[in-house]
């Protein structure tokens, strides 16, 4: 992370118009993928970071075992990058809420309320709950202890004119979407959310208020639809990170992708999909 932060500072200082900027506060997030990835080798360089920033583009986001999600694990299966969004109807403002996740945590996977993790026999405290025979029945390639430690990094973006205080409230709702998936929020889980607004009228630096046009932010009473959108988009993004992931091997370990055919069977059996 320090190398990435340093490269982000370089990039920011070198941007046209920033010649007189003296202070930069970079924001860099990560999750620990040390089970599959040799994080001690610290392979990321300044050029890698700059190439990632300069190569950023609009359009569909690649999901699954890609980028920082290549070595992550979720619910004992291969996790990764996931994204989803919601757009409010015009009667509620027509604003959009988009969510990007990097899943690297555990619990008891539930999809649309169906107990997928339990049906697949892979979830936290399985051996303790099912007794001594659970280990003998467990798949050989399962992640040790089906542990729930790890983190979920969540980024929430909206074009709604939302101020700092309500962005914090919006970020808090993303955790509610994560909870819907069966996340256990274990002792070693460092889950966090970053939320921001792209509304141009809110791009005001502290201290520059007199230079900017008046800020018209949404009031508290207008936030509820955005809250629900963040919850739903977060839940779906986490599912997408699992459904798009592929089996990955590293450091002598292999973490399998979620068996989609079996998931479909489970969802149908619980009335979540049509037969």
C-alpha positions as CSV (number, residue, x, y, z in Angstrom):
1,X,0.0,0.0,0.0
2,X,2.8,2.6,0.7
3,X,4.1,2.1,-2.8
4,X,0.7,2.6,-4.3
5,X,0.0,5.7,-2.2
6,X,3.4,7.2,-3.2
7,X,2.6,6.6,-6.9
8,X,-0.9,8.2,-6.5
9,X,0.8,11.3,-5.0
10,X,3.2,11.4,-8.0
11,X,0.3,11.1,-10.4
12,X,-1.7,13.9,-8.6
13,X,1.2,16.3,-8.4
14,X,2.0,15.9,-12.1
15,X,-1.6,16.6,-13.3
16,X,-1.9,19.9,-15.3
17,X,-3.1,22.7,-13.0
18,X,-1.5,21.1,-9.9
19,X,1.8,22.9,-10.2
20,X,1.3,24.8,-7.0
21,X,-0.2,21.9,-5.0
22,X,1.9,21.1,-1.9
23,X,-0.3,18.7,0.0
24,X,-1.9,15.5,-1.2
25,X,-3.8,12.9,0.9
26,X,-3.9,9.7,-1.1
27,X,-6.6,7.1,-0.3
28,X,-5.6,3.5,-0.9
29,X,-7.5,0.4,0.1
30,X,-6.6,-3.3,0.2
31,X,-7.6,-6.7,1.5
32,X,-5.2,-9.5,2.6
33,X,-5.0,-12.2,-0.1
34,X,-2.0,-14.0,1.5
35,X,-3.5,-17.5,1.3
36,X,-3.1,-17.5,-2.5
37,X,-0.7,-14.6,-3.1
38,X,2.8,-14.1,-2.0
39,X,2.3,-10.7,-0.5
40,X,5.8,-10.6,1.0
41,X,7.2,-10.3,-2.6
42,X,5.5,-6.9,-2.9
43,X,5.5,-7.0,-6.8
44,X,3.5,-3.8,-7.4
45,X,5.6,-1.0,-8.8
46,X,5.0,2.7,-9.4
47,X,4.7,2.0,-13.1
48,X,2.0,-0.6,-12.4
49,X,0.0,1.9,-10.5
50,X,0.3,4.7,-13.1
51,X,-0.6,2.2,-15.9
52,X,-3.8,1.3,-13.9
53,X,-4.8,4.9,-13.5
54,X,-4.0,5.9,-17.0
55,X,-5.8,2.8,-18.4
56,X,-9.0,3.5,-16.5
57,X,-12.0,3.9,-18.8
58,X,-15.8,4.0,-18.7
59,X,-18.0,1.1,-19.6
60,X,-18.5,-2.4,-18.2
61,X,-16.3,-3.4,-15.2
62,X,-14.5,-6.7,-15.4
63,X,-15.5,-9.0,-12.5
64,X,-14.3,-12.0,-10.7
65,X,-10.7,-13.2,-10.3
66,X,-9.2,-10.0,-11.8
67,X,-6.9,-7.3,-10.5
68,X,-6.9,-6.9,-6.8
69,X,-9.5,-9.7,-6.6
70,X,-7.3,-12.3,-8.2
71,X,-6.3,-13.8,-4.8
72,X,-9.3,-13.1,-2.6
73,X,-11.6,-15.7,-1.0
74,X,-15.3,-15.2,0.0
75,X,-17.4,-17.7,2.0
76,X,-14.7,-20.4,1.4
77,X,-15.0,-20.0,-2.4
78,X,-13.1,-17.9,-4.8
79,X,-14.1,-14.2,-4.3
80,X,-13.0,-11.2,-6.3
81,X,-14.3,-8.0,-7.9
82,X,-18.0,-7.4,-8.3
83,X,-20.2,-4.5,-9.3
84,X,-23.9,-3.6,-9.5
85,X,-26.0,-0.5,-9.7
86,X,-29.5,0.9,-9.2
87,X,-31.2,3.8,-10.9
88,X,-34.1,5.5,-9.1
89,X,-37.3,6.3,-11.0
90,X,-37.8,9.9,-12.1
91,X,-40.4,10.3,-9.4
92,X,-37.6,9.7,-6.8
93,X,-35.0,11.9,-8.4
94,X,-33.7,9.6,-11.2
95,X,-30.3,9.3,-9.5
96,X,-28.0,6.4,-9.9
97,X,-26.1,4.4,-7.2
98,X,-23.2,2.2,-8.3
99,X,-21.2,-0.2,-6.1
100,X,-17.9,-1.9,-6.6
101,X,-16.7,-4.6,-4.1
102,X,-13.6,-6.6,-3.5
103,X,-14.7,-9.7,-1.5
104,X,-12.4,-11.4,0.9
105,X,-14.5,-12.4,3.9
106,X,-16.6,-15.3,5.2
107,X,-19.7,-16.4,7.0
108,X,-22.7,-18.5,5.8
109,X,-23.5,-17.6,2.2
110,X,-27.1,-16.8,1.5
111,X,-28.4,-15.8,-1.9
112,X,-31.8,-14.2,-2.2
113,X,-32.5,-15.7,1.2
114,X,-31.6,-19.3,0.2
115,X,-29.0,-21.0,2.5
116,X,-26.5,-21.7,-0.3
117,X,-23.5,-22.1,2.0
118,X,-25.2,-24.6,4.2
119,X,-26.5,-26.6,1.2
120,X,-23.0,-26.7,-0.3
121,X,-21.6,-27.7,3.0
122,X,-19.1,-24.9,3.2
123,X,-19.5,-22.3,5.9
124,X,-18.0,-20.9,9.1
125,X,-18.0,-23.2,12.2
126,X,-19.4,-26.1,10.1
127,X,-17.3,-28.7,12.0
128,X,-18.3,-27.3,15.4
129,X,-22.0,-27.2,14.4
130,X,-22.3,-30.5,12.6
131,X,-20.0,-32.6,14.8
132,X,-16.9,-34.8,14.2
133,X,-18.2,-36.3,11.0
134,X,-18.2,-33.0,9.2
135,X,-14.5,-33.0,8.5
136,X,-14.7,-36.4,6.8
137,X,-17.5,-35.2,4.5
138,X,-15.8,-31.9,3.6
139,X,-14.3,-31.5,0.2
140,X,-10.6,-32.0,0.1
141,X,-9.9,-28.7,-1.5
142,X,-11.9,-26.7,1.0
143,X,-10.2,-23.6,2.6
144,X,-8.9,-24.6,6.1
145,X,-11.5,-24.1,8.8
146,X,-13.9,-22.3,6.3
147,X,-12.7,-19.3,8.3
148,X,-14.5,-15.9,8.0
149,X,-11.5,-13.7,8.6
150,X,-10.7,-11.2,5.9
151,X,-12.3,-8.0,4.6
152,X,-14.7,-6.6,2.1
153,X,-13.8,-3.3,0.4
154,X,-16.8,-1.5,-0.9
155,X,-16.9,1.7,-3.0
156,X,-20.3,3.5,-3.4
157,X,-20.7,6.1,-6.1
158,X,-23.8,8.3,-6.8
159,X,-24.6,11.2,-9.0
160,X,-27.1,12.5,-6.4
161,X,-26.1,15.8,-4.8
162,X,-25.3,14.3,-1.4
163,X,-23.2,16.1,1.2
164,X,-20.5,14.6,3.4
165,X,-22.8,13.7,6.3
166,X,-25.3,11.9,4.1
167,X,-22.5,10.2,2.2
168,X,-21.5,8.6,5.5
169,X,-25.0,7.5,6.1
170,X,-25.1,6.1,2.5
171,X,-21.9,4.2,3.2
172,X,-23.3,2.7,6.4
173,X,-26.2,1.2,4.4
174,X,-23.8,-0.7,2.1
175,X,-22.9,-2.8,5.1
176,X,-26.5,-3.8,5.4
177,X,-26.3,-5.1,1.9
178,X,-23.2,-7.1,2.8
179,X,-25.1,-8.6,5.8
180,X,-27.8,-9.9,3.5
181,X,-25.3,-12.2,1.9
182,X,-24.6,-14.0,5.1
183,X,-21.4,-12.2,6.1
184,X,-20.4,-12.8,9.7
185,X,-18.3,-9.7,10.4
186,X,-15.8,-11.8,12.3
187,X,-13.1,-10.5,14.7
188,X,-10.5,-10.4,11.9
189,X,-12.8,-8.8,9.3
190,X,-11.9,-5.2,8.5
191,X,-14.8,-4.3,6.2
192,X,-15.1,-0.7,5.2
193,X,-17.0,1.5,2.7
194,X,-15.9,4.6,0.7
195,X,-18.8,6.7,-0.7
196,X,-18.6,9.7,-3.0
197,X,-20.8,11.9,-5.2
198,X,-20.1,13.0,-8.7
199,X,-22.6,15.8,-8.6
200,X,-20.7,18.8,-10.0
201,X,-22.4,21.3,-7.7
202,X,-20.8,19.5,-4.7
203,X,-17.2,19.7,-5.8
204,X,-16.3,22.3,-3.2
205,X,-12.9,22.2,-1.4
206,X,-13.1,23.3,2.3
207,X,-12.3,26.9,2.4
208,X,-13.3,27.6,-1.2
209,X,-17.0,28.1,-0.4
210,X,-16.9,31.8,-1.4
211,X,-15.6,30.9,-4.8
212,X,-18.2,28.2,-5.6
213,X,-21.8,28.5,-6.6
214,X,-24.3,27.7,-3.9
215,X,-24.5,24.0,-2.9
216,X,-27.9,22.4,-3.2
217,X,-27.7,19.1,-1.4
218,X,-30.5,16.6,-0.9
219,X,-32.2,16.7,2.4
220,X,-32.5,13.8,4.8
221,X,-36.0,13.0,3.7
222,X,-34.8,12.3,0.2
223,X,-32.1,9.8,1.2
224,X,-34.2,6.7,1.9
225,X,-34.5,5.6,-1.8
226,X,-30.7,6.0,-2.2
227,X,-30.2,4.0,1.0
228,X,-32.2,1.1,-0.4
229,X,-30.4,1.4,-3.8
230,X,-27.0,1.1,-2.0
231,X,-28.2,-2.0,0.0
232,X,-29.5,-3.8,-3.1
233,X,-26.5,-2.9,-5.3
234,X,-24.0,-4.0,-2.6
235,X,-25.7,-7.4,-2.2
236,X,-25.8,-8.0,-5.9
237,X,-22.2,-6.9,-6.4
238,X,-21.0,-9.4,-3.8
239,X,-23.0,-12.2,-5.6
240,X,-21.5,-11.1,-8.9
241,X,-17.9,-11.3,-7.5
242,X,-18.6,-14.9,-6.6
243,X,-20.5,-15.9,-9.8
244,X,-17.8,-14.4,-12.1
245,X,-14.8,-15.7,-10.2
246,X,-12.7,-18.7,-11.5
247,X,-10.7,-21.3,-9.6
248,X,-7.3,-19.9,-8.7
249,X,-4.2,-21.7,-7.5
250,X,-1.3,-20.1,-5.7
251,X,1.3,-20.7,-3.0
252,X,0.5,-24.5,-3.1
253,X,-3.2,-23.8,-2.4
254,X,-6.3,-24.0,-4.7
255,X,-9.5,-22.1,-4.1
256,X,-12.5,-23.3,-6.2
257,X,-15.0,-21.1,-7.9
258,X,-18.6,-21.3,-6.6
259,X,-20.3,-24.2,-8.4
260,X,-22.9,-22.3,-10.3
261,X,-24.9,-25.4,-11.4
262,X,-25.4,-26.4,-7.8
263,X,-26.3,-22.9,-6.8
264,X,-29.0,-22.8,-9.4
265,X,-30.4,-26.1,-8.1
266,X,-30.4,-24.7,-4.6
267,X,-32.2,-21.5,-5.6
268,X,-34.8,-23.4,-7.5
269,X,-35.4,-25.8,-4.6
270,X,-36.0,-22.8,-2.4
271,X,-38.4,-21.2,-4.8
272,X,-36.0,-18.4,-5.8
273,X,-35.9,-19.4,-9.4
274,X,-38.3,-20.9,-11.8
275,X,-37.8,-24.6,-12.7
